[in-house]
Amino acid sequence: MSAHALYVTAAYAITAVVLAGLIGWILLDQRARKRELAELEAAGVRRRSDKAGTPKP
């Protein structure tokens, strides 16, 4: 394998690992935010956009 091919392969591998890490981080953060919202709604805290207090469909 030439030095150039090794460099290109390493660059793609590092990029794939970084992107997979970012995607995983986003998914874990999304799960945490949904859990926090569910806890707040269970405690009776409502969103400001829900001024009428009507249940969402």
Distance bins in CASP14 RR format, pairs under 12 A and 6 or more apart:
PFRMAT RR
TARGET T0000
AUTHOR 0000-0000-0000
RMODE 2
METHOD distances of the structure
MODEL  1
1 7 0 0 0 0 0 1 0 0 0 0 0
1 8 0 0 0 0 0 1 0 0 0 0 0
1 9 1 0 0 1 0 0 0 0 0 0 0
1 10 0 0 0 0 0 1 0 0 0 0 0
2 8 0 0 0 0 1 0 0 0 0 0 0
2 9 0 0 0 0 0 1 0 0 0 0 0
3 9 0 0 0 0 0 1 0 0 0 0 0
3 10 0 0 0 0 0 1 0 0 0 0 0
4 10 0 0 0 0 0 1 0 0 0 0 0
4 11 0 0 0 0 0 1 0 0 0 0 0
5 11 0 0 0 0 0 1 0 0 0 0 0
5 12 0 0 0 0 0 1 0 0 0 0 0
6 12 0 0 0 0 0 1 0 0 0 0 0
6 13 0 0 0 0 0 1 0 0 0 0 0
7 13 0 0 0 0 0 1 0 0 0 0 0
7 14 0 0 0 0 0 1 0 0 0 0 0
8 14 0 0 0 0 0 1 0 0 0 0 0
8 15 0 0 0 0 0 1 0 0 0 0 0
9 15 0 0 0 0 0 1 0 0 0 0 0
9 16 0 0 0 0 0 1 0 0 0 0 0
10 16 0 0 0 0 0 1 0 0 0 0 0
10 17 0 0 0 0 0 1 0 0 0 0 0
11 17 0 0 0 0 0 1 0 0 0 0 0
11 18 0 0 0 0 0 1 0 0 0 0 0
12 18 0 0 0 0 0 1 0 0 0 0 0
12 19 0 0 0 0 0 1 0 0 0 0 0
13 19 0 0 0 0 0 1 0 0 0 0 0
13 20 0 0 0 0 0 1 0 0 0 0 0
14 20 0 0 0 0 0 1 0 0 0 0 0
14 21 0 0 0 0 0 1 0 0 0 0 0
15 21 0 0 0 0 0 1 0 0 0 0 0
15 22 0 0 0 0 0 1 0 0 0 0 0
16 22 0 0 0 0 0 1 0 0 0 0 0
16 23 0 0 0 0 0 1 0 0 0 0 0
17 23 0 0 0 0 0 1 0 0 0 0 0
17 24 0 0 0 0 0 1 0 0 0 0 0
18 24 0 0 0 0 0 1 0 0 0 0 0
18 25 0 0 0 0 0 1 0 0 0 0 0
19 25 0 0 0 0 0 1 0 0 0 0 0
19 26 0 0 0 0 0 1 0 0 0 0 0
20 26 0 0 0 0 0 1 0 0 0 0 0
20 27 0 0 0 0 0 1 0 0 0 0 0
21 27 0 0 0 0 1 0 0 0 0 0 0
21 28 0 0 0 0 1 0 0 0 0 0 0
21 29 0 0 0 0 0 1 0 0 0 0 0
22 28 0 0 0 0 0 1 0 0 0 0 0
22 29 0 0 0 0 0 1 0 0 0 0 0
23 29 0 0 0 0 0 1 0 0 0 0 0
23 30 0 0 0 0 0 1 0 0 0 0 0
24 30 0 0 0 0 1 0 0 0 0 0 0
24 31 0 0 0 0 0 1 0 0 0 0 0
25 31 0 0 0 0 0 1 0 0 0 0 0
25 32 0 0 0 0 0 1 0 0 0 0 0
26 32 0 0 0 0 0 1 0 0 0 0 0
26 33 0 0 0 0 0 1 0 0 0 0 0
27 33 0 0 0 0 0 1 0 0 0 0 0
27 34 0 0 0 0 0 1 0 0 0 0 0
28 34 0 0 0 0 0 1 0 0 0 0 0
28 35 0 0 0 0 0 1 0 0 0 0 0
29 35 0 0 0 0 0 1 0 0 0 0 0
29 36 0 0 0 0 0 1 0 0 0 0 0
30 36 0 0 0 0 0 1 0 0 0 0 0
30 37 0 0 0 0 0 1 0 0 0 0 0
31 37 0 0 0 0 0 1 0 0 0 0 0
31 38 0 0 0 0 0 1 0 0 0 0 0
32 38 0 0 0 0 0 1 0 0 0 0 0
32 39 0 0 0 0 0 1 0 0 0 0 0
33 39 0 0 0 0 0 1 0 0 0 0 0
33 40 0 0 0 0 0 1 0 0 0 0 0
34 40 0 0 0 0 0 1 0 0 0 0 0
34 41 0 0 0 0 0 1 0 0 0 0 0
35 41 0 0 0 0 0 1 0 0 0 0 0
35 42 0 0 0 0 0 1 0 0 0 0 0
36 42 0 0 0 0 0 1 0 0 0 0 0
36 43 0 0 0 0 0 1 0 0 0 0 0
36 45 0 0 0 0 0 1 0 0 0 0 0
37 43 0 0 0 0 0 1 0 0 0 0 0
37 44 0 0 0 0 0 1 0 0 0 0 0
37 45 0 0 0 0 1 0 0 0 0 0 0
37 46 0 0 0 0 0 1 0 0 0 0 0
37 47 0 0 0 0 1 0 0 0 0 0 0
38 44 0 0 0 0 0 1 0 0 0 0 0
38 45 0 0 0 0 0 1 0 0 0 0 0
39 45 0 0 0 0 1 0 0 0 0 0 0
40 46 0 0 0 0 1 0 0 0 0 0 0
40 47 0 0 0 0 1 0 0 0 0 0 0
40 50 0 0 0 0 0 1 0 0 0 0 0
41 47 0 0 0 0 1 0 0 0 0 0 0
41 50 0 0 0 0 1 0 0 0 0 0 0
41 53 0 0 0 0 0 1 0 0 0 0 0
41 55 0 0 0 0 0 1 0 0 0 0 0
41 56 0 0 0 0 0 1 0 0 0 0 0
44 50 0 0 0 0 0 1 0 0 0 0 0
44 53 0 0 0 0 0 1 0 0 0 0 0
46 52 0 0 0 0 0 1 0 0 0 0 0
46 53 1 0 0 1 0 0 0 0 0 0 0
46 54 0 0 0 0 0 1 0 0 0 0 0
46 55 0 0 0 0 0 1 0 0 0 0 0
46 56 0 0 0 0 0 1 0 0 0 0 0
47 53 0 0 0 0 1 0 0 0 0 0 0
47 54 0 0 0 0 0 1 0 0 0 0 0
47 56 0 0 0 0 1 0 0 0 0 0 0
49 56 0 0 0 0 0 1 0 0 0 0 0
50 56 1 0 0 1 0 0 0 0 0 0 0
END
